[in-house]
Amino acid sequence: MSGHKSWSSEWYQDIFREASNIAMSHALTALSNMIGEIEMEPPAVEVIARANFLHTLAKNGIKNSFVVMFDITEGLSGVAILQFPQRSVKALVSMLVGMDPGDELDEMGKSAVMEIGNIMISVYTDILAKLIGEPVSLSPPKPAESLYDVEKELSRQDLRDVDEVIMFKTRFYQKDTDVESLFYLVPTTEAFDTLVSKLEAQIENVEVQPIQEPSDSGEKGS
């Protein structure tokens, strides 16, 4: 990523906030219809190294959390991964079906969490579409039961040399319960460069906006 602006820079963060506004509004409405009134934070976005991505994924748990993978089929190329950490999975199932799911997530629990997952996926793909200026589509989800499943996906020829992963983190709250979702975008090198170029073009457009000269139409003698 050398040569690019830092993703934590105010320029990038402003663009991410603007891109997420409409998507977050739609998600807030959809989630509120399902689980009642909630509050929602805009996504935090950062770029992490491939090794850190795998560590973060494992730290949040895979076997007892909820992890699904998608191929990116339109707009960009690569893989996307949605994760609800174990604590968030339990909170979600409790909100949706009114019971503690315990340590094992049954089929009813998985189905309930996937409903929320579909809403969050729409948020993230809408944000990406806004950033690159064209639709972004994903394949049907593929479950990941272990870190090996993820590593196997990343061993694809087009992803072997990928060093950087874009991580979106979003939280929403209901009373004393909060839920965190993580969306990892693993773009091919070409797709990553495309995304960065689109972002930097937007920043340059802002930076070169001409300063409006005050009108002199009101001056005497004009």
JOHU-V18142 format. One record per residue. N is the residue number from 0. RES is the residue in one small letter. PHI is phi in whole degrees, 0 to 359 (* if undefined). PSI is psi in whole degrees, 0 to 359 (NA if undefined). D_LAST is the distance of its C-alpha to the last C-alpha in whole Angstrom. Layout:
# JOHU-V18142
n/res/phi/psi/d_last
N/RES/PHI/PSI/D_LAST
N/RES/PHI/PSI/D_LAST
This chain:
# JOHU-V18142
n/res/phi/psi/d_last
0/m/*/7/53
1/s/298/143/53
2/g/94/346/49
3/h/259/157/48
4/k/295/153/46
5/s/294/137/48
6/w/291/346/49
7/s/271/359/49
8/s/295/155/45
9/e/298/328/42
10/w/300/306/41
11/y/297/315/44
12/q/297/323/45
13/d/297/318/41
14/i/295/317/42
15/f/297/318/45
16/r/297/315/44
17/e/296/318/42
18/a/294/333/44
19/s/270/348/47
20/n/304/305/45
21/i/292/316/46
22/a/300/318/49
23/m/294/323/50
24/s/297/315/49
25/h/297/318/52
26/a/295/319/54
27/l/300/317/54
28/t/295/313/55
29/a/296/316/58
30/l/293/320/59
31/s/297/324/59
32/n/294/331/61
33/m/271/317/64
34/i/236/6/64
35/g/95/179/62
36/e/298/133/59
37/i/222/166/58
38/e/245/148/56
39/m/222/137/54
40/e/268/146/53
41/p/294/153/50
42/p/296/140/52
43/a/268/137/52
44/v/236/134/52
45/e/209/158/54
46/v/258/129/55
47/i/236/156/59
48/a/291/154/61
49/r/306/315/64
50/a/296/320/67
51/n/293/325/65
52/f/300/311/64
53/l/296/323/68
54/h/295/316/69
55/t/297/317/66
56/l/301/313/68
57/a/291/321/71
58/k/298/323/70
59/n/280/356/69
60/g/85/139/72
61/i/244/309/73
62/k/302/316/76
63/n/254/13/76
64/s/251/206/72
65/f/227/113/70
66/v/228/125/69
67/v/229/148/68
68/m/243/151/67
69/f/223/143/64
70/d/277/141/64
71/i/274/118/60
72/t/254/350/60
73/e/207/143/56
74/g/92/308/53
75/l/228/183/55
76/s/224/147/58
77/g/138/208/61
78/v/230/145/62
79/a/239/144/61
80/i/227/128/63
81/l/253/132/63
82/q/226/131/65
83/f/252/117/66
84/p/302/161/68
85/q/305/316/71
86/r/299/321/70
87/s/289/325/67
88/v/300/314/70
89/k/298/318/72
90/a/296/319/69
91/l/296/312/68
92/v/298/320/71
93/s/298/318/72
94/m/296/318/69
95/l/278/319/70
96/v/244/358/73
97/g/72/29/74
98/m/212/155/77
99/d/282/121/77
100/p/284/353/77
101/g/72/201/80
102/d/274/338/79
103/e/254/132/80
104/l/267/114/77
105/d/278/181/79
106/e/296/323/78
107/m/295/319/76
108/g/295/317/74
109/k/298/319/73
110/s/296/319/72
111/a/295/316/70
112/v/294/324/68
113/m/296/327/67
114/e/300/315/66
115/i/293/321/63
116/g/301/320/63
117/n/298/322/62
118/i/294/315/59
119/m/293/324/58
120/i/299/319/58
121/s/299/322/56
122/v/300/309/53
123/y/291/320/54
124/t/290/325/54
125/d/296/320/50
126/i/297/314/49
127/l/298/319/50
128/a/298/320/49
129/k/295/322/45
130/l/290/321/45
131/i/261/351/46
132/g/79/21/44
133/e/204/159/48
134/p/299/148/51
135/v/237/125/53
136/s/237/152/57
137/l/237/156/60
138/s/286/170/64
139/p/303/153/66
140/p/289/148/67
141/k/240/122/70
142/p/292/146/72
143/a/245/115/72
144/e/266/345/76
145/s/205/167/76
146/l/297/330/74
147/y/300/321/76
148/d/300/319/74
149/v/290/314/71
150/e/298/324/72
151/k/297/319/73
152/e/296/321/70
153/l/284/351/68
154/s/276/359/71
155/r/305/150/69
156/q/301/321/69
157/d/282/352/65
158/l/243/357/65
159/r/300/325/67
160/d/264/6/65
161/v/289/128/62
162/d/251/343/62
163/e/236/137/59
164/v/235/136/59
165/i/264/124/56
166/m/247/125/57
167/f/254/132/55
168/k/234/126/57
169/t/230/142/56
170/r/235/144/58
171/f/226/155/58
172/y/232/147/60
173/q/218/113/62
174/k/55/241/64
175/d/263/10/65
176/t/249/134/66
177/d/234/149/63
178/v/236/135/63
179/e/244/134/62
180/s/238/144/61
181/l/237/131/61
182/f/237/117/59
183/y/255/123/60
184/l/258/117/58
185/v/251/86/60
186/p/276/153/58
187/t/298/162/59
188/t/303/319/58
189/e/296/317/56
190/a/293/322/54
191/f/298/315/54
192/d/297/323/51
193/t/298/314/50
194/l/297/315/49
195/v/297/318/48
196/s/297/319/46
197/k/297/317/44
198/l/296/314/43
199/e/292/330/42
200/a/295/321/40
201/q/294/320/38
202/i/296/317/38
203/e/297/324/36
204/n/297/324/34
205/v/288/317/33
206/e/294/330/33
207/v/262/8/30
208/q/303/125/28
209/p/292/145/24
210/i/283/126/22
211/q/289/123/19
212/e/286/142/16
213/p/297/138/14
214/s/293/137/11
215/d/256/18/8
216/s/294/340/7
217/g/268/0/7
218/e/288/152/6
219/k/291/145/6
220/g/85/1/4
221/s/285/NA/0
